[in-house]
Amino acid sequence: RNIELFKANKIKSEFLTNISHEFRTPLNAILGFAEILREKPDTLTKEKGRRYAENIITGGKNLLNMINDLLDLAKTEAGKMELHIEKTSVPQLCKALVASFSALTKKKKIKVKLLVDDNIPPLMTDAGKVQQILYNFLSNAVKFTPERGRIEIRANMLDEQTARIAVSDTGPGIAKPDRKKIFEKFRQADGSITRQSTGSGLGLAISKELAAMLAGSIGMESEPDKGSTFWLDIPVTITKNGDQTG
């Protein structure tokens, strides 16, 4: 028991050290560019000034996303996350998701394919939480897929009561020892590729918690150098208590 507690505390300490470094990166960028804008406003070209402002906005958004991740994790751990059940169109949800990443996918020349089965009925679920899970999947896919790579979003029925929405990419894949770690709280997959990316590393851990709230589950399969597929399995209808119906 004490050994388990020691290990858990050690993992949390390592995570806090890592997250502190992750916070510093966008914060340093924000402060650095803001200082240049303050000290040399007259010597900067209009284009340079706009670029520095864009960098400040990007840094701010990254910082906000990380803070939101931490708040979401705290809420799920404290059981304070509420469900808002509503009729949810899977095709509309997937199209909106693809549109929100269009600037990034165009920039990296990534081809995105959307395949939604016609037989998927509207879901009675928490659309916001489904969107957040899929956003985390797609965010990772865009982040790790190389230029001119491919991403596929597929939605279909597993059986009469369960829908699956999956996001596949042609990224570097995830090594076998890291596959279980990535869904754990306060753990990040090792390796230089993961370290090159910014973020809290909490997206998938939060997604796992959110999927459980929706009476569903998430999973993945991956092959090094070939890519990864992450999926969300959720019931067509859930109650306000997060129970499956039917």
N, C-alpha and C positions, 0 to 999 in steps of 0.2 A: 504493500500500500504506500509506504513512504517513498519507495523507489519510483513508483508510478507518479507520485506527486512531484518528486524532484525532477523527473523527466518532463512533466507537463510545464512546470515553472521554468525550466531551462529553455524549452521550445518558445514559451511566451516571451522570455527575456531576449532571445535571439531575434524573434519577430519584431519586438519593439526597437531593437538596435537597427534592424533592416529598414523598418518603416520610417525611422528618424532620418536615415540617409535618403530615402525616397522623397520625403517632404522637403529636404534641403535642395534637391535638384531643381524643381520648378520655382522654389522660393528664391534661390540665388539668381535664376534667370529673370524673374520679375523685378527684383531689386536692381540687378545689373543694368537692364534695359531702361528702367525708370530713371536711374541716376544719369544715364547718358542723355535721355530726353530733357532732364532738368538742367544739366550742366551745359549742354551744347545745343539748345533749341534752334539757334540761328545758323549754325554751321551744317545742320543736317538737311539733306535733300528731302523733298516731300515724300518720295518713294521710300527712302530709308526710314523716315519717321513713321510711315505707315507700317513698314515691316517690323520695326521695333514694337509698335503698339500691338500688332498681331501676335508677336512672341509673348508679350505680357498677358494677353487674353488667353493664349494657349496654356501658358504656365498656370494661370489662375484656374482654368477649367480642370486641368490635371489635379491641382491641389484640392479643388472642390470635390472632384470624383472620389479621391482618396478619403477625404473627411466623411463623405456620404457613406462610403463602404464601411468605415469604422462605426458610424452611427447605426447603420443597418444591422451590423453584426451584434452590437450592444442590444438593439431592440429585439432581435430574434432570440438572443440568449436570455433576455429578461421576460420573454413571452409577451412583449408589448406590441408586436406587429399585428395589425388587424386585417381581416379579409374583406374585400369589397366585391361581392359576386355580381357579375353582369353578363349579358349575352355578348359573346366574343367571336368575331369572324376571323378565322385563321388566315385566309387569303389576305384580308385587309391588314392584319397585324404584321404578316411577313413582308408585304409590300412596303409598309411604312418603315419597317426595320431596315430593309435594303436601301430605301431612299435616304435614311439618316446617315448612312455610311457612304453615299455615292461620291462625295468629294474625295474621300480617302481612297476608295477603290479606283477612281479615275486617275488619281495621282500616281498610284502604283501599277496602273494598267492591269488590274485584276479583273478577270471575267467572273461575273456572279450569275449563277443559274438558279432560278426559283421553280421548284416542282411541287405543286400542291394538288393532291388528289381531289377530284370532284366530289367524292363521297364523304368528305369530312363535314359533319354538321357544325352549326355554331356551338361553341362551348359555353356552358354556364360555369364561369370560373372568375378568378381575379385577373383581369386583363393586364393591369399594371405589373403584377408580379411575374406573369408569363413573359411579358415584354422585357422585364429586367433580366430574367434568366437568359433569354435569347440574345439580348444585347451583350451580355457577358460572353456568350459563346461566339457571337459574330465579331466582337471587339478583339478577342484573342485570335480568331481566324485571320482578320485583316492585319493584325500586328505581326503575326508570324509567317504569313504567306509571302513568298518573295515576289518581286516585280514580275508581271505577266503570268502570275499563277492563277489558280482557279478556286472558287468557293461555290459550294452547292448547298442550298437550303431545301430540304425535302420534308413534306408533311403528309402523313398517311394514317390510316386507322390500323392498329395492331389487332383489335377485335372490336366487338360491338360497343364496348364501353370505354376503350382506351385509344387516345390519339398519341402519335409520336411526331415530334418536330426535331429534325436533326440538322446540324451544321457541319459540313465536311470541308477540309482545306487541303492544299498541297504544300503545307509548311514542312518544317524539319521533323515533325513527329516528336513523340515523348518516349524516353527510355523506360523500360519495364519497371525499374525500381522507383521511378518518380510518379508512376501512374496513380498509385493509391494516395500519395502525399498531396497531390494537387487539390483534392477535395477536402483536405483537413484544414481546420482553423489554425492560423498562425504558422502554416507551413507553405513553403514555395518549392517548386521543382528546382533542383540544382542545375548547373550547366550555364555556359556562357551565353547561350541564346536567350534564356529567361532573364539573365542579369542585364542584358542589353535593353530590355523593355522597361518602361516606367509604369508605376501603379502600385496599389497596395498589395496585390497578390491575393486579395480576399474574395475576388469576384466569384470563383467557383465554389468556395466554401459557403458563401452567402446563397448562391444558387441552389446548393444542396438543401439548405435550411428552407428556402422558399418553396422548393419542389415538394418537400415533406408537408409543408403547410397546405399545399394544393392537393394533398392525398396522392402525390405522384412521386417520381424518382428521376434522377439524372444518371447518365453513364457515359462511358467513352471507350473507343478503341483506337489504337494508334500504332503506326509502324514507322520506326526511325527512317528518315529520308524520303518517306512517301506521303506523310500527312496524318491528320487526325480527324475523327468524327466524334462530336459531342451531341448527345440527344436528351430530350425531355419527354418522358412518358407521363401523360396526365389523363384522369378520367374526364369524360365528356361533360359530366355534371357533378358538382360538389355542393354540399350545404354550407351554411355560414360557419359551421364548426370545423370545416375542412374535412368532412367525411364524404366518401364517395356514395352516390345514390344510384339506384337501379341495379 
